[in-house]
Amino acid sequence: MKYYSCLLCLLFFSVTASAAEIQHIWLTHQSHQPDKIVVNWSTSLPGNSIVHFGLAPDSMTTVKKADNTSLHHVEIPLAARDAIYHYRVQTGKLFSDLATFKAYPTDRLRVAIVADWQARPDLSSLLKDDIHLLLTAGDNISNLWQTCGPGKPDCIEPYLNLIGAYPELFRSTPFMPILGNHDREVYPRGKQPPEHAVYDVEATAFRRFFELPDEEWKWKFDIPEFGIRFAALDFNHISDIGTTWQTCHPLDRESEQYRWYESVTQKHPGHLVTLYNERNATMRGQLQGEWHKLFQRGTLCVTGFGYFAERAEVDGVTYYNSSLSGTGTQYPDPHSKFLAGKDSYLLLTCDRNSGVLTVELKSLKNEVLDRQQFSPRSEK
């Protein structure tokens, strides 16, 4: 009898431990500068949140949160530069494997921007670039309703699936996405606007899953040592504003978004990179060109609205379109200077000594499709 009791206990413990395993790990930034990083993970059973980290595996500091959750977010300080951090996460008695990420550099910064991630492509080329930060220009998932069922705005399963598709990338590289319409599609869009809202404008699941600065549906992030600021805006399908197809926040002159971006662009470092998910030419014409005037305060704008690679030049501003699904219908910008129907991403390299920002449109086969350099601007 004792034998069977012990066997049952062992089986119960094994099943419980397996069910409560640490399943996904990803890194984000919640602060406005890279002196802190957020370590995120999920567990199928709730528990506390503990991160062990340091510059060597045998001398690590511990940060604890005594919460009881299955979605864990712990912010840790980053004091070092040009170093490798080691870390592992813990919930209860469960530990993850040891992982690493790069501290930010002192000489040359590498940032990648991707968009239209629905197809889950091979990112071997991007991994070879050994980036310090990964950003997006929207549409990180296909939608919420196919995985979660219609009408469930807080379901994070599609985002867990994204992290699960690239485990090594996300546990080693800070990730700061922006919103597209697909990221908050809680009902099928259909051919006509229905009586109920199709999109969750507040992006409940996205904001629950990612720890980002500001309101998270818009944010800014500075890397002062390199004189660069990234600003994320919530633009997608703006022609649907005011209908049940509305997907993004308002952008009129009195909107929170317009006033915020106006203040963000008034004083900024040598480079300002703006991210959104609407067609560039459409955004330039908004408010009788007022948005374009704000964009002129910066260096470049990046969208993932179209399924192609493009660079356009207008009034001293460079507008990029990049897509990991780059073989769709092309509708060139009236001011297009480069256009290609290839899967692509952007690689930004900033040299600290000169302040020069190099931007490459790269294919997923590691081809450089287009290359431009930008000198830093004086403070606006």
PyMOL commands that set and color helices and strands:
alter all, ss='L'
color gray80, all
select helices_A, chain A and resi 2-19+124-128+145-148+157-165+167-172+181-184+204-209+224-226+238-240+256-266+280-284+286-295
alter helices_A, ss='H'
color red, helices_A
select strands_A, chain A and resi 22-28+36-54+61-77+84-91+94-95+99-102+108-114+133-136+175-176+219-223+228-232+271-276+300-303+309-314+317-321+336-340+344-351+357-363+368-374
alter strands_A, ss='S'
color yellow, strands_A
deselect
rebuild
show_as cartoon
